[in-house]
Amino acid sequence: ERDGMIGNIYSMGLALQALGATGRFYAPREWDCAQAFSVVYSHEYRQPMAIAQVLPALVGTSYLEAAGLDCAASTGTSPSLQLSPSPEPATTGIHRAPITVHYSIVNKLQGRHFNYTTSVQVPGGSPLLEVLQVAAAEKPDIFSFQTKQTSWGPMVISIHGLAANPDDRTYWQFFGGEDALQEGVGTYEPRDGERIWAVFSTY
């Protein structure tokens, strides 16, 4: 129904592992495994945690089978897994054309409500985190924010002095237009002219 997506791009690795490991316990049904894998193939995973969850599924195994691996039986990497290193793109001296991103912060949930918008310029290909940093540098009294480092990358925990709270089940959710972003602020790359919303939300 969602072109192969199971949950979101972060949950795909574990979902594929689970489906592969439990396939013998449920009756065959119309589920397009290739379509789900095409979602994974088309995404550029950059976070170590996401990569660690996707890799087992890509080689047809799961975390459940890790205890049964015989590491002594092999002295090196499996020939099928030997990859030639990709050349690193040369970024030194390359000028990235600036893009404009429209960034809004919205709270209609708690305390004093607010809705602020600014437009910032960042080099093309910059992560969303850089948009937040530029906005905070230009208007610190409005767009100040705090992050917490997680195994999935930086997570925004406070904007404009309003902090997420697990007791209240509140958090800052990011949208590109009307769609919730499927990547975090450390990896999502806004497009030129894109409108990004940070909305104080509940889960």
C-alpha distance (Angstrom), angle and dihedral (degrees) to the residues before:
residue distance angle dihedral
E1 . . .
R2 3.81 . .
D3 3.80 99.0 .
G4 3.79 91.8 -95.0
M5 3.81 98.2 -45.8
I6 3.80 114.0 137.9
G7 3.79 110.1 -163.5
N8 3.81 101.4 -41.3
I9 3.78 135.6 -36.8
Y10 3.82 91.0 -85.2
S11 3.81 93.8 55.3
M12 3.81 95.5 47.1
G13 3.81 96.1 88.7
L14 3.80 96.0 54.9
A15 3.82 92.3 38.9
L16 3.81 91.5 55.0
Q17 3.81 90.8 46.1
A18 3.80 90.6 51.3
L19 3.80 94.1 47.5
G20 3.79 91.1 47.9
A21 3.81 94.3 47.3
T22 3.80 95.9 45.9
G23 3.80 98.8 38.2
R24 3.80 93.2 108.0
F25 3.83 91.6 56.0
Y26 3.79 99.5 60.6
A27 3.76 133.5 54.0
P28 3.80 116.9 -98.2
R29 3.76 112.5 -94.9
E30 3.76 139.2 173.5
W31 3.79 99.4 -76.6
D32 3.77 118.7 138.4
C33 3.79 105.6 -138.2
A34 3.81 91.0 178.2
Q35 3.78 90.5 55.8
A36 3.81 91.4 53.8
F37 3.79 91.5 48.0
S38 3.81 90.2 49.9
V39 3.81 87.9 60.7
V40 3.80 89.2 55.5
Y41 3.81 93.5 44.6
S42 3.80 92.4 51.7
H43 3.81 94.8 51.4
E44 3.79 122.9 83.4
Y45 3.79 104.3 -136.5
R46 3.80 112.3 -156.7
Q47 3.79 103.8 161.1
P48 3.81 115.3 90.7
M49 3.82 93.2 -138.3
A50 3.80 92.7 53.2
I51 3.81 91.4 46.4
A52 3.80 91.3 49.5
Q53 3.80 90.5 54.5
V54 3.80 96.5 44.8
L55 3.82 98.9 45.7
P56 3.84 97.6 68.4
A57 3.81 90.8 52.4
L58 3.80 91.1 49.1
V59 3.81 91.3 57.0
G60 3.80 93.6 43.8
T61 3.78 100.0 -105.2
S62 3.81 139.2 95.0
Y63 3.78 140.8 -144.3
L64 3.83 87.1 -97.5
E65 3.81 89.6 68.6
A66 3.81 95.7 48.4
A67 3.83 92.7 92.0
G68 3.80 90.1 58.4
L69 3.80 96.5 54.5
D70 3.80 114.9 119.9
C71 3.79 102.3 -145.5
A72 3.81 92.5 174.5
A73 3.81 91.1 61.4
S74 3.77 92.3 67.9
T75 3.77 128.1 49.6
G76 3.76 96.5 -166.0
T77 3.73 146.5 6.7
S78 3.77 117.2 -45.8
P79 3.83 108.7 -98.0
S80 3.78 89.4 -124.1
L81 3.80 89.7 57.7
Q82 3.80 98.5 46.8
L83 3.76 104.5 115.0
S84 3.73 127.0 -172.3
P85 3.79 109.7 -125.9
S86 3.76 114.0 -103.0
P87 3.76 113.7 -122.8
E88 3.77 110.9 -107.1
P89 3.77 112.3 -117.3
A90 3.77 112.0 -111.0
T91 3.78 106.9 -116.1
T92 3.77 100.3 163.2
G93 3.76 110.8 112.9
I94 3.81 94.5 2.6
H95 3.78 112.2 133.5
R96 3.79 113.1 -142.4
A97 3.79 112.4 -153.7
P98 3.80 112.2 -118.1
I99 3.78 119.9 -108.6
T100 3.79 129.7 -160.1
V101 3.79 119.4 -127.5
H102 3.81 123.5 -172.0
Y103 3.80 108.8 -142.6
S104 3.80 125.9 -168.6
I105 3.81 132.3 -178.1
V106 3.79 117.9 -158.4
N107 3.79 133.5 -173.8
K108 3.79 118.4 176.8
L109 3.77 93.8 146.3
Q110 3.79 113.3 69.2
G111 3.79 140.8 21.3
R112 3.78 117.0 -26.5
H113 3.79 108.4 6.5
F114 3.81 119.7 -133.3
N115 3.78 141.3 178.5
Y116 3.82 117.6 -172.1
T117 3.79 129.4 170.8
T118 3.77 132.9 -170.1
S119 3.79 136.7 168.0
V120 3.78 119.1 -134.5
Q121 3.78 135.5 -178.3
V122 3.79 121.6 -133.7
P123 3.81 132.3 163.4
G124 3.81 113.2 -85.0
G125 3.78 111.8 -94.1
S126 3.80 93.5 31.9
P127 3.80 117.5 142.4
L128 3.78 119.4 -112.3
L129 3.80 88.4 -107.8
E130 3.80 88.6 69.4
V131 3.81 90.1 54.3
L132 3.81 89.2 54.8
Q133 3.81 91.3 47.3
V134 3.81 93.4 51.3
A135 3.81 91.9 46.5
A136 3.81 90.4 49.9
A137 3.80 91.7 47.9
E138 3.81 92.3 50.5
K139 3.83 97.0 42.5
P140 3.81 108.4 15.4
D141 3.80 94.2 165.8
I142 3.81 90.2 62.1
F143 3.81 110.1 23.7
S144 3.81 102.3 37.0
F145 3.79 112.2 136.6
Q146 3.79 143.1 172.5
T147 3.79 130.9 -142.7
K148 3.77 135.6 -161.8
Q149 3.79 121.3 -148.3
T150 3.81 113.0 -122.8
S151 3.79 134.5 172.8
W152 3.82 85.8 -97.5
G153 3.81 93.2 53.1
P154 3.81 131.6 -95.9
M155 3.80 116.0 -15.0
V156 3.80 121.3 -160.5
I157 3.80 107.9 -126.4
S158 3.80 101.7 168.3
I159 3.81 137.6 26.1
H160 3.82 126.3 178.7
G161 3.79 88.7 -2.5
L162 3.82 92.9 -58.3
A163 3.80 109.8 122.7
A164 3.77 129.7 -159.7
N165 3.79 113.0 -114.1
P166 3.82 125.6 -160.8
D167 3.81 90.1 -157.5
D168 3.82 89.5 60.3
R169 3.84 90.9 35.7
T170 3.80 89.4 -125.6
Y171 3.80 128.5 147.0
W172 3.80 142.5 156.4
Q173 3.80 110.4 -96.4
F174 3.81 120.4 -164.9
F175 3.79 124.9 -144.6
G176 3.78 133.9 -171.4
G177 3.78 100.4 -149.8
E178 3.81 104.6 -45.7
D179 3.81 96.8 -24.3
A180 3.79 124.2 90.6
L181 3.80 110.7 -119.7
Q182 3.81 114.5 -108.3
E183 3.82 92.6 -154.1
G184 3.77 134.2 57.0
V185 3.79 127.6 -107.2
G186 3.80 90.9 -98.9
T187 3.81 94.7 61.1
Y188 3.81 109.6 21.4
E189 3.81 111.3 102.4
P190 3.82 113.8 -155.7
R191 3.79 120.0 -142.0
D192 3.78 125.3 -125.7
G193 3.80 109.6 -78.8
E194 3.80 93.7 10.7
R195 3.80 119.4 148.3
I196 3.79 114.4 -136.2
W197 3.79 122.0 -166.8
A198 3.80 126.2 -163.3
V199 3.79 105.3 -162.6
F200 3.79 124.8 -174.0
S201 3.80 102.1 -127.5
T202 3.80 145.4 166.9
Y203 3.79 129.9 -124.9
